[in-house]
Amino acid sequence: MKKGTVKQILLITDGCSNQGEDPIAMAALAREEGITVNVIGVMEQDTIDEKGMQEIEGIAMSGGGVSQVVYAQQLSQTVQMVTRKGMTQTLQGVVNNELKQILGSNTSMEDLPPEKRGEVMEIVDELGETVELEVLVLVDTSASMKYKLPTVKEALLDLSISLNARMGDNRFSVFVFPGKRKEVEKILDWTPRLESLSSVFPKLTSGGITPTGPAIREALSHFEKKRSLRSLISRDEQYIEESGM
């Protein structure tokens, strides 16, 4: 099986979007482009209202990902769990598609005998440790998230340590919404490690709006830019080889 790259958007928020495009529609667009959207809803003393819950679940469902609502104190372990669960879910989907091509369109992992299913799950587990992983983290910095941001920072640092124990390559990028001057702002470009967040997070300011849809849209374009840059480099290398330069 050819190993590709698992691409995830990890959205961390505590409430409803109130500006820009519908985030559920943007998540569906992400899924079409092969990017999974996982969502973590963060509570403190209060609860997330019904509308917020519906949006969190709707974004994850449309984005082919998983959702989880937690108190801020549990955020660190939840970020790791959701990221890994989302990766496993994506890989199971890839394996199911492979099985359908080999065994017929009506076959999925659940249809296999128990011993065969166990062997397939071993392949999924192995891929989970070796496949390339790209995680773009979208952090809600609206006013209600102000006192939760230190916990978010610690959770992302723990995520970096956890995932860098894998054999496969990891790349992370972090965007916040709203930004200082615009709806969405990149605070960390693609990197294998998140340690530099320690210097960035204390400087973040909180705003009143929650432009979740525009944030997902901007995240998609960041994946596209990265992909197009890579293809441009590979085309240049091919040209050099063919021209004998």
N, C-alpha and C positions, 0 to 999 in steps of 0.2 A: 504494500500500500504506500502510495506516495504521500510523504508528509508535507503539508503546507504550513500555513501560519494561522493560529487561532486568534481572531481579532475580537476584542471586547470593549464596549463602553461600560464603565462602572459609574452609575449616577448615584450620588449621595445627597439626599435632600430631606426636608422636614415638612414640606407643604405643597400647596397647589401652585401651578404656574398661573401667571396672571398677565403675561405679555407675549405677543408674537404668535408663531404658528402652534398648532396642536401638537404637543409632544408625543402623543400616541401615534399620530400619522408619521411623524419624523422617525419614531422607533421602527415602524413598519418599513420605512424606506431604508433604514440601516440594515434590517434583516435581509431585504432584497439584495443588498450589496455585500452580503456575507459577513456582516458585523453584528454580533450579539449584544443586546442591551440588558444589563443586569441593574437592578435598582435596590438601594438600601434606604429605607425611611428611618430617620433618627428622631426619637422622642426624648424628652427629658422628664419633667414632672407630669406634664400634660400628655394627652393622647393625640394622635393624628386623627382629624375629623374624617367622616365617611367619604366626603368628596376627595380628600387627599389620599385615602386608602384606595379608592377606585382608580385614581390616576396612577399611583405607584404600581398597582397590579396590572392596569391596562398597558402601561409603557413596557413592562417586562414581558407581558404576553405577546404584544405586537412585535417586540424586539427579539422574540424567541429565547428570552433569558429567564432568570429567576428573580424573585423579589423577597425581601425580608424586612420586617419592621422591628426595630430594637431600641432599647434605651441606650443613651450615649455610652454608659459604662461598659456595655457589651459589644461596642462597635468594632474593636480590634479583631476579635475572633470571628465576628460575623463577616467582615470584609474578606478575610482569608477564605472562610467557608463558601461565601457566595461566588467568589472568583473561581475557586476550584470546582465548585458544583456546576457553574456555568460552562467551564471548560470541558468537564466530563460530559455534560449534556450535548455540547456541540460535537464532541468527538463521537458520541454514540450515534448522533444523526449522520455523521460522515460514514461510520461503519455500516449503519443500516442501508444507506444508499449503495454502498459497495456490495452488500449482500443481495440487494434487489437486482443489481446488474448481473451478479453471478448465479443466483438461484431463482430469479423471477420477480416480477413486480409486486407480488402479493406477500413476499417474505420479509419479515423483520426479525430482530434479535429475539423477541418474545416467542417466535414460532420455532426456534431451534430446540433440540433436546437439551436437558439440563447440563450435560457434560460439555456439549458444544458451546452452549451459552456461556459457561464458565471460561472456556478458552477465549471466546471473543472478548469477554470483560477483562481478561488478562491483557489482551492487546490494547484495549481502551486505557487501562491503567498505565501500561508502558508508554503509550503515546502521550498520556497526561504528564509524564515525567520528561519526555524528550522533545515534544513538539515545540516549535517557536511560538511564543505568546506575546501579543501586543495588547496592553491595557491602557486605554485612555480614560482617565478619571475626571469626571465632571462634578465639581463641588458647588453646591448651593451656598452662596454667601449673602443671602437675603438677611434682613435685620434679625429675624427670629433664630438664625443659625450662629449669631455672634459668639455666644458662650460655648458653643459646641465645636468650634473650629480647632482649638487645641487638641481635643479628643480625636478629631478627624486626622490631624497631622500625625499623631502617634499611631493611629490605626494604619495609615498608609506606610509609615516606616516599618511597622511590623509585617505588613504585606510584602514589602520589598525583601526583607530578610527571609521570610517564609518561601517566597517563590524563587529567590536566588539559590535556594538549596536544591532546586531541580537541576537536571542535566541539560535541559533545553534552554535556549536563549530567551531572555525576557527583555521587553522594552516597555517603558512607561512614559506617559505624557499626562500633564495635569492642566486642566482649564477650570476657571471659576466663573460663576455667573450670579449677579451682575458684576462686571469689571469696574474699574475706576472711571474709565472714560467711555466705555461702550458696553453693550449687553453681555458680551462674552469675552474673556481675556485669557490668553495662554500665559501660564506662569512657569511652566517647565516643558521644554521640548523633549523629543524622544531620547531616553537615556536608560541604561540597564539598571540604574540605581536611583533611589528616591531621597538619598541623604540630604541633597541640597534644599529640600523642602524646609529644613529646619530654619534656614535664613529667610525664606520667602514668607512662610505662613504668619509670623508675627506682624508683618507689614500689611496684611490683608485688611480691607475695610468692608463693612457690611452695609448693604443697601436695602431699600424697601421692596423693590420689584423682584419677581421670580420668573425670568424668561427661559423656562426649561426647553421649550420647543426650539428657539434659536440656538440654545446651547448644544443640543443634539445635532442640529444642522451643521453648526460650526465644527463639531467633532468629526462628522463625516467628511467634511472637506479636508480636514487635517490628515486623515487616513489616505485620501485621494492624492494629496500633494506628495505624501511620502512614497506612495506607490508609483506615481508618475515620475518622480525624481529617480527612483530605482530603475525604472524601465528606460529612462533616458541614458543613465550611466551604462546599462547593459547594452543598449544600442550603440553607444560610443565605443565600447570595448569590442563589439562585433565588427564595427567599421574598421577599427585599428587592426584587428586580426586579418580581415579580408584584404585590406590595402597593404598589408605587410609592413605597417609602420612600427 
